Amino acid sequence: MPTGMHQVEVDLPISKVWNFVKDMDNWAPLIPGYIQHRKFTNRQSTWEFYSNIGFIKKKISLMVTIKEWIEPTKVTFHLKGVNEGLSGDGYFLAEAVDKNKTRITGFLELTAGGALGPVVNAVLKSQLPKGTKDMVIAISTKLEELNNIVSNV
């Protein structure tokens, strides 16, 4: 099963990280290729993004279901393709390194089914780690930007 995981540390208390991550509206737009998302409930939404993974260049729509919110450390979710035979799971994990530093881990596993599943999975296996890294870095960068804006006002 193709997976990606990446960790970064931010110079922010875990409470500031949680306040950002607990609302998917804050971080959904930071996903590479993001087009839009639509919330149905605070636990279920569809996310659309443009996929440019190897030879796959198309709009992908995923149903994202939050499985658990464990304040202030973890959000786990399930992904199901709306227009593609994709499914998977992921999480964001925040761990306090000290009172002003937090380690953020992003994890994603995604599997393609159907006739092209084996080919798509081979591409995902090489591309998912980079996509996960890009997403975690974008979230940490946004967190630091927001904190700098707030502290400079």
MDAnalysis code that builds the backbone (N, CA, C; Angstrom):
import MDAnalysis as mda
import numpy as np

u = mda.Universe.empty(459, n_residues=153, atom_resindex=np.repeat(np.arange(153), 3), trajectory=True)
u.add_TopologyAttr("name", ["N", "CA", "C"] * 153)
u.add_TopologyAttr("resid", np.arange(1, 154))
u.add_TopologyAttr("resname", ["MET", "PRO", "THR", "GLY", "MET", "HIS", "GLN", "VAL", "GLU", "VAL", "ASP", "LEU", "PRO", "ILE", "SER", "LYS", "VAL", "TRP", "ASN", "PHE", "VAL", "LYS", "ASP", "MET", "ASP", "ASN", "TRP", "ALA", "PRO", "LEU", "ILE", "PRO", "GLY", "TYR", "ILE", "GLN", "HIS", "ARG", "LYS", "PHE", "THR", "ASN", "ARG", "GLN", "SER", "THR", "TRP", "GLU", "PHE", "TYR", "SER", "ASN", "ILE", "GLY", "PHE", "ILE", "LYS", "LYS", "LYS", "ILE", "SER", "LEU", "MET", "VAL", "THR", "ILE", "LYS", "GLU", "TRP", "ILE", "GLU", "PRO", "THR", "LYS", "VAL", "THR", "PHE", "HIS", "LEU", "LYS", "GLY", "VAL", "ASN", "GLU", "GLY", "LEU", "SER", "GLY", "ASP", "GLY", "TYR", "PHE", "LEU", "ALA", "GLU", "ALA", "VAL", "ASP", "LYS", "ASN", "LYS", "THR", "ARG", "ILE", "THR", "GLY", "PHE", "LEU", "GLU", "LEU", "THR", "ALA", "GLY", "GLY", "ALA", "LEU", "GLY", "PRO", "VAL", "VAL", "ASN", "ALA", "VAL", "LEU", "LYS", "SER", "GLN", "LEU", "PRO", "LYS", "GLY", "THR", "LYS", "ASP", "MET", "VAL", "ILE", "ALA", "ILE", "SER", "THR", "LYS", "LEU", "GLU", "GLU", "LEU", "ASN", "ASN", "ILE", "VAL", "SER", "ASN", "VAL"])
u.atoms.positions = np.array([
    [0.853, -1.183, 0.000],
    [0.000, 0.000, 0.000],
    [0.901, 1.248, 0.000],
    [0.720, 2.144, -0.972],
    [1.531, 3.364, -1.015],
    [1.294, 4.256, 0.204],
    [2.396, 4.740, 0.793],
    [2.296, 5.604, 1.974],
    [3.269, 6.771, 1.866],
    [2.974, 7.798, 2.644],
    [3.864, 8.933, 2.781],
    [3.787, 9.437, 4.204],
    [4.935, 9.831, 4.760],
    [4.962, 10.397, 6.103],
    [6.055, 11.454, 6.144],
    [5.758, 12.540, 6.869],
    [6.766, 13.584, 7.022],
    [6.578, 14.265, 8.378],
    [7.703, 14.660, 8.990],
    [7.684, 15.359, 10.276],
    [8.425, 16.677, 10.160],
    [7.886, 17.683, 10.862],
    [8.577, 18.962, 11.000],
    [8.376, 19.445, 12.431],
    [9.230, 20.367, 12.846],
    [9.042, 21.023, 14.137],
    [8.779, 22.499, 13.893],
    [7.826, 23.036, 14.644],
    [7.506, 24.455, 14.552],
    [7.719, 25.086, 15.927],
    [8.123, 26.335, 15.919],
    [8.351, 27.059, 17.170],
    [7.038, 27.672, 17.660],
    [6.118, 26.785, 17.986],
    [4.796, 27.184, 18.475],
    [4.350, 26.193, 19.533],
    [3.585, 26.653, 20.520],
    [3.018, 25.711, 21.493],
    [1.986, 24.814, 20.820],
    [1.801, 23.640, 21.361],
    [0.880, 22.669, 20.779],
    [-0.549, 23.229, 20.689],
    [-0.930, 24.103, 21.597],
    [-2.290, 24.670, 21.562],
    [-2.520, 25.489, 20.285],
    [-1.500, 26.210, 19.822],
    [-1.651, 26.999, 18.587],
    [-1.732, 26.085, 17.373],
    [-0.968, 25.006, 17.398],
    [-1.027, 24.037, 16.306],
    [-2.422, 23.406, 16.272],
    [-2.931, 22.997, 17.423],
    [-4.248, 22.371, 17.484],
    [-5.342, 23.332, 17.018],
    [-5.285, 24.571, 17.441],
    [-6.315, 25.538, 17.034],
    [-6.381, 25.686, 15.526],
    [-5.275, 25.501, 14.852],
    [-5.242, 25.579, 13.395],
    [-5.731, 24.273, 12.767],
    [-5.194, 23.151, 13.223],
    [-5.470, 21.857, 12.594],
    [-6.892, 21.358, 12.867],
    [-7.503, 21.774, 13.975],
    [-8.832, 21.247, 14.308],
    [-9.908, 21.695, 13.321],
    [-9.621, 22.696, 12.501],
    [-10.577, 23.173, 11.503],
    [-10.027, 22.898, 10.109],
    [-10.633, 21.945, 9.393],
    [-10.120, 21.567, 8.081],
    [-10.122, 22.724, 7.085],
    [-10.950, 23.757, 7.311],
    [-10.938, 24.918, 6.423],
    [-9.575, 25.601, 6.419],
    [-8.829, 25.463, 7.501],
    [-7.501, 26.084, 7.594],
    [-6.454, 25.370, 6.758],
    [-6.532, 24.037, 6.697],
    [-5.454, 23.313, 6.038],
    [-5.819, 22.623, 4.738],
    [-7.087, 22.431, 4.447],
    [-7.460, 21.812, 3.162],
    [-6.860, 22.570, 1.969],
    [-6.911, 23.923, 1.960],
    [-6.343, 24.650, 0.813],
    [-4.828, 24.507, 0.657],
    [-4.165, 23.926, 1.632],
    [-2.717, 23.785, 1.577],
    [-2.276, 22.473, 0.928],
    [-3.236, 21.628, 0.581],
    [-2.923, 20.357, -0.060],
    [-2.481, 20.632, -1.497],
    [-1.378, 20.031, -1.938],
    [-0.925, 20.262, -3.313],
    [-2.025, 19.964, -4.338],
    [-2.239, 20.887, -5.254],
    [-3.248, 20.724, -6.296],
    [-4.660, 21.085, -5.873],
    [-4.812, 21.656, -4.672],
    [-6.138, 21.985, -4.132],
    [-6.967, 22.825, -5.100],
    [-8.240, 22.427, -5.280],
    [-9.210, 23.206, -6.050],
    [-10.258, 23.777, -5.105],
    [-10.920, 22.885, -4.360],
    [-11.945, 23.320, -3.417],
    [-12.314, 22.169, -2.485],
    [-13.007, 22.508, -1.412],
    [-13.599, 21.485, -0.554],
    [-14.964, 21.970, -0.102],
    [-15.792, 21.009, 0.249],
    [-17.156, 21.314, 0.692],
    [-17.458, 20.483, 1.932],
    [-17.792, 21.169, 3.022],
    [-18.111, 20.482, 4.268],
    [-19.596, 20.142, 4.313],
    [-19.887, 18.905, 4.696],
    [-21.261, 18.481, 4.931],
    [-21.556, 18.525, 6.423],
    [-20.592, 18.082, 7.197],
    [-20.655, 18.159, 8.660],
    [-19.233, 18.491, 9.113],
    [-19.021, 18.616, 10.411],
    [-17.655, 18.881, 10.872],
    [-16.768, 17.639, 10.749],
    [-17.359, 16.510, 10.381],
    [-16.590, 15.275, 10.212],
    [-16.564, 14.747, 8.782],
    [-17.349, 15.326, 7.891],
    [-17.393, 14.793, 6.535],
    [-17.393, 15.914, 5.493],
    [-16.552, 15.741, 4.475],
    [-16.443, 16.738, 3.422],
    [-15.933, 16.076, 2.146],
    [-16.101, 16.766, 1.037],
    [-15.471, 16.327, -0.206],
    [-14.371, 17.323, -0.535],
    [-13.286, 16.806, -1.023],
    [-12.145, 17.632, -1.400],
    [-11.846, 17.362, -2.862],
    [-11.660, 18.433, -3.628],
    [-11.280, 18.294, -5.024],
    [-9.895, 18.892, -5.218],
    [-9.085, 18.180, -5.945],
    [-7.767, 18.694, -6.262],
    [-7.330, 18.169, -7.612],
    [-6.398, 18.879, -8.210],
    [-5.854, 18.502, -9.495],
    [-4.669, 17.589, -9.248],
    [-4.750, 16.389, -9.780],
    [-3.686, 15.413, -9.615],
    [-2.723, 15.505, -10.786],
    [-1.466, 15.609, -10.463],
    [-0.426, 15.592, -11.474],
    [0.620, 14.591, -11.003],
    [0.175, 13.355, -10.853],
    [1.023, 12.286, -10.349],
    [1.466, 11.436, -11.537],
    [2.679, 11.619, -11.941],
    [3.193, 10.852, -13.080],
    [2.379, 11.132, -14.325],
    [1.788, 10.095, -14.875],
    [0.986, 10.238, -16.087],
    [-0.476, 10.586, -15.787],
    [-0.840, 10.638, -14.519],
    [-2.226, 10.917, -14.137],
    [-2.380, 12.423, -13.948],
    [-3.102, 13.027, -14.870],
    [-3.344, 14.467, -14.787],
    [-4.840, 14.678, -14.912],
    [-5.499, 14.791, -13.783],
    [-6.949, 14.936, -13.793],
    [-7.453, 15.462, -12.464],
    [-8.724, 15.835, -12.455],
    [-9.359, 16.290, -11.225],
    [-9.807, 15.074, -10.419],
    [-9.414, 15.052, -9.163],
    [-9.768, 13.959, -8.251],
    [-10.687, 14.517, -7.173],
    [-11.708, 13.757, -6.845],
    [-12.616, 14.138, -5.765],
    [-12.609, 13.027, -4.727],
    [-12.367, 13.410, -3.473],
    [-12.316, 12.447, -2.373],
    [-13.310, 12.825, -1.285],
    [-13.989, 11.838, -0.751],
    [-14.814, 12.020, 0.442],
    [-13.880, 11.817, 1.626],
    [-13.791, 12.829, 2.474],
    [-12.930, 12.771, 3.651],
    [-13.824, 12.660, 4.877],
    [-13.620, 11.623, 5.649],
    [-14.385, 11.410, 6.877],
    [-13.426, 11.417, 8.055],
    [-13.629, 12.359, 8.961],
    [-12.809, 12.422, 10.171],
    [-13.237, 11.274, 11.081],
    [-12.281, 10.430, 11.444],
    [-12.580, 9.300, 12.321],
    [-12.491, 9.706, 13.784],
    [-11.503, 10.541, 14.116],
    [-11.396, 10.979, 15.505],
    [-10.626, 12.288, 15.611],
    [-11.047, 13.083, 16.582],
    [-10.345, 14.292, 16.993],
    [-9.875, 14.021, 18.407],
    [-8.590, 13.984, 18.635],
    [-8.071, 13.764, 19.986],
    [-7.296, 15.029, 20.362],
    [-8.005, 15.967, 20.989],
    [-7.405, 17.258, 21.342],
    [-6.345, 17.071, 22.414],
    [-5.196, 17.686, 22.299],
    [-4.688, 18.581, 21.265],
    [-3.686, 17.905, 20.330],
    [-3.788, 16.567, 20.178],
    [-2.688, 15.875, 19.521],
    [-2.961, 15.239, 18.165],
    [-4.177, 14.750, 17.909],
    [-4.328, 13.902, 16.730],
    [-5.672, 14.059, 16.036],
    [-5.601, 14.065, 14.693],
    [-6.788, 14.005, 13.839],
    [-6.560, 12.831, 12.893],
    [-7.479, 11.876, 12.875],
    [-7.373, 10.762, 11.935],
    [-8.541, 10.839, 10.965],
    [-8.298, 10.389, 9.735],
    [-9.334, 10.488, 8.716],
    [-9.264, 9.330, 7.734],
    [-10.389, 9.110, 7.055],
    [-10.510, 8.089, 6.012],
    [-10.802, 8.795, 4.703],
    [-10.233, 8.302, 3.628],
    [-10.435, 8.866, 2.298],
    [-11.098, 7.831, 1.393],
    [-12.052, 8.283, 0.592],
    [-12.728, 7.399, -0.366],
    [-12.933, 8.178, -1.648],
    [-12.471, 7.619, -2.758],
    [-12.625, 8.291, -4.039],
    [-14.085, 8.427, -4.439],
    [-14.469, 9.622, -4.881],
    [-15.820, 9.859, -5.385],
    [-15.859, 9.530, -6.877],
    [-14.837, 9.934, -7.604],
    [-14.792, 9.716, -9.048],
    [-13.686, 8.741, -9.468],
    [-12.989, 8.187, -8.507],
    [-11.898, 7.249, -8.778],
    [-11.946, 6.123, -7.752],
    [-11.340, 5.000, -8.084],
    [-11.286, 3.862, -7.169],
    [-10.150, 3.984, -6.177],
    [-10.128, 5.087, -5.445],
    [-9.089, 5.331, -4.444],
    [-9.661, 5.189, -3.050],
    [-8.857, 4.698, -2.134],
    [-9.254, 4.691, -0.723],
    [-7.996, 4.714, 0.123],
    [-8.152, 5.201, 1.347],
    [-7.000, 5.258, 2.227],
    [-7.315, 5.903, 3.555],
    [-6.284, 6.131, 4.319],
    [-6.389, 6.719, 5.643],
    [-5.202, 7.650, 5.869],
    [-5.355, 8.506, 6.862],
    [-4.264, 9.392, 7.203],
    [-4.450, 9.995, 8.576],
    [-3.446, 10.739, 9.013],
    [-3.548, 11.437, 10.293],
    [-2.591, 12.616, 10.342],
    [-2.912, 13.533, 11.247],
    [-2.007, 14.591, 11.669],
    [-1.762, 14.346, 13.145],
    [-0.511, 14.393, 13.526],
    [-0.144, 14.188, 14.916],
    [0.696, 15.370, 15.373],
    [0.337, 15.942, 16.498],
    [1.105, 17.038, 17.095],
    [1.635, 16.549, 18.432],
    [2.939, 16.735, 18.644],
    [3.574, 16.322, 19.889],
    [4.378, 17.492, 20.435],
    [4.111, 17.840, 21.679],
    [4.851, 18.935, 22.308],
    [6.288, 18.493, 22.559],
    [7.236, 19.219, 21.976],
    [8.656, 18.973, 22.234],
    [9.019, 19.684, 23.533],
    [8.537, 20.917, 23.676],
    [8.594, 21.663, 24.917],
    [7.431, 22.654, 24.877],
    [7.378, 23.604, 25.802],
    [6.190, 24.458, 25.874],
    [6.024, 25.378, 24.666],
    [7.103, 25.620, 23.910],
    [7.030, 26.514, 22.749],
    [7.466, 25.858, 21.442],
    [7.515, 24.545, 21.419],
    [7.919, 23.841, 20.194],
    [7.064, 22.583, 20.042],
    [6.594, 22.352, 18.806],
    [5.725, 21.210, 18.534],
    [6.222, 20.463, 17.303],
    [6.220, 19.146, 17.402],
    [6.540, 18.290, 16.260],
    [5.214, 17.913, 15.589],
    [5.147, 18.143, 14.270],
    [3.957, 17.797, 13.499],
    [4.321, 16.639, 12.569],
    [3.494, 15.597, 12.581],
    [3.678, 14.463, 11.683],
    [2.432, 14.330, 10.821],
    [2.632, 14.233, 9.534],
    [1.539, 13.951, 8.614],
    [1.762, 12.582, 8.010],
    [0.698, 11.797, 7.922],
    [0.785, 10.444, 7.370],
    [-0.380, 10.227, 6.428],
    [-0.118, 9.590, 5.295],
    [-1.159, 9.306, 4.322],
    [-0.875, 7.980, 3.640],
    [-1.905, 7.143, 3.552],
    [-1.804, 5.928, 2.745],
    [-2.984, 5.937, 1.790],
    [-2.722, 5.586, 0.554],
    [-3.731, 5.663, -0.489],
    [-3.524, 4.499, -1.441],
    [-4.614, 3.825, -1.777],
    [-4.550, 2.687, -2.677],
    [-5.562, 2.867, -3.797],
    [-5.126, 2.549, -4.998],
    [-6.016, 2.590, -6.156],
    [-6.498, 1.183, -6.467],
    [-7.778, 1.078, -6.815],
    [-8.345, -0.206, -7.214],
    [-8.612, -0.199, -8.711],
    [-9.326, -1.186, -9.167],
    [-9.718, -1.238, -10.573],
    [-8.630, -1.795, -11.468],
    [-8.920, -1.769, -12.778],
    [-8.018, -2.363, -13.765],
    [-6.643, -1.693, -13.774],
    [-6.605, -0.376, -13.584],
    [-5.335, 0.334, -13.591],
    [-4.702, 0.438, -12.202],
    [-5.327, -0.177, -11.207],
    [-4.845, -0.101, -9.825],
    [-3.369, -0.392, -9.660],
    [-2.864, -1.517, -10.187],
    [-1.441, -1.819, -10.000],
    [-0.504, -0.756, -10.588],
    [-0.871, -0.209, -11.728],
    [-0.046, 0.829, -12.359],
    [-0.105, 2.116, -11.539],
    [-1.320, 2.515, -11.144],
    [-1.502, 3.731, -10.354],
    [-0.800, 3.594, -9.010],
    [-0.912, 2.433, -8.383],
    [-0.261, 2.220, -7.087],
    [1.258, 2.319, -7.192],
    [1.832, 1.854, -8.297],
    [3.274, 1.975, -8.492],
    [3.680, 3.451, -8.558],
    [2.868, 4.263, -9.224],
    [3.149, 5.693, -9.319],
    [2.940, 6.345, -7.953],
    [1.843, 5.997, -7.265],
    [1.570, 6.555, -5.941],
    [2.701, 6.237, -4.965],
    [3.257, 5.045, -5.077],
    [4.315, 4.634, -4.160],
    [5.512, 5.585, -4.240],
    [5.800, 6.092, -5.431],
    [6.928, 7.008, -5.572],
    [6.524, 8.468, -5.327],
    [5.249, 8.826, -5.542],
    [4.825, 10.222, -5.456],
    [4.201, 10.620, -4.113],
    [3.596, 9.680, -3.412],
    [2.897, 10.001, -2.163],
    [3.826, 10.567, -1.083],
    [5.056, 10.065, -0.939],
    [5.937, 10.676, 0.062],
    [6.198, 12.161, -0.200],
    [6.396, 12.545, -1.448],
    [6.631, 13.957, -1.773],
    [5.382, 14.793, -1.516],
    [4.209, 14.284, -1.909],
    [2.965, 15.015, -1.673],
    [2.694, 15.223, -0.196],
    [2.974, 14.202, 0.609],
    [2.794, 14.311, 2.060],
    [3.772, 15.325, 2.637],
    [5.010, 15.275, 2.194],
    [6.023, 16.233, 2.652],
    [5.607, 17.662, 2.301],
    [5.169, 17.873, 1.054],
    [4.742, 19.202, 0.618],
    [3.592, 19.728, 1.473],
    [2.637, 18.845, 1.790],
    [1.484, 19.241, 2.592],
    [1.906, 19.625, 4.016],
    [2.745, 18.816, 4.648],
    [3.175, 19.089, 6.026],
    [3.997, 20.376, 6.081],
    [4.852, 20.579, 5.108],
    [5.646, 21.808, 5.070],
    [4.744, 23.021, 4.859],
    [3.743, 22.889, 3.978],
    [2.806, 24.005, 3.748],
    [2.038, 24.345, 5.021],
    [1.624, 23.347, 5.769],
    [0.895, 23.584, 7.026],
    [1.810, 24.259, 8.048],
    [3.039, 23.769, 8.181],
    [3.948, 24.371, 9.162],
    [4.304, 25.807, 8.764],
    [4.480, 26.056, 7.482],
    [4.791, 27.406, 7.000],
    [3.625, 28.348, 7.287],
    [2.412, 27.897, 7.016],
    [1.223, 28.721, 7.265],
    [1.076, 29.007, 8.760],
    [1.303, 28.010, 9.588],
    [1.241, 28.199, 11.041],
    [2.234, 29.269, 11.487],
    [3.446, 29.194, 10.985],
    [4.465, 30.170, 11.380],
    [4.129, 31.562, 10.851],
    [3.594, 31.646, 9.618],
    [3.184, 32.941, 9.065],
    [2.084, 33.564, 9.917],
    [1.079, 32.763, 10.256],
    [-0.028, 33.277, 11.063],
    [0.459, 33.731, 12.437],
    [1.377, 32.980, 13.027],
    [1.899, 33.352, 14.330],
    [2.701, 34.647, 14.256],
    [3.478, 34.823, 13.218],
    [4.251, 36.050, 13.052],
    [3.349, 37.246, 12.848],
    [2.276, 37.057, 12.097],
    [1.314, 38.145, 11.860],
    [0.670, 38.555, 13.180],
    [0.263, 37.560, 13.963],
    [-0.397, 37.840, 15.238],
    [0.570, 38.507, 16.207],
    [1.811, 38.016, 16.281],
    [2.746, 38.564, 17.263],
    [3.291, 39.938, 16.856],
    [3.192, 40.308, 15.577],
    [3.690, 41.595, 15.126],
    [2.628, 42.701, 15.143],
    [1.417, 42.353, 15.501],
    [0.336, 43.355, 15.497],
    [0.343, 44.126, 16.773],
])
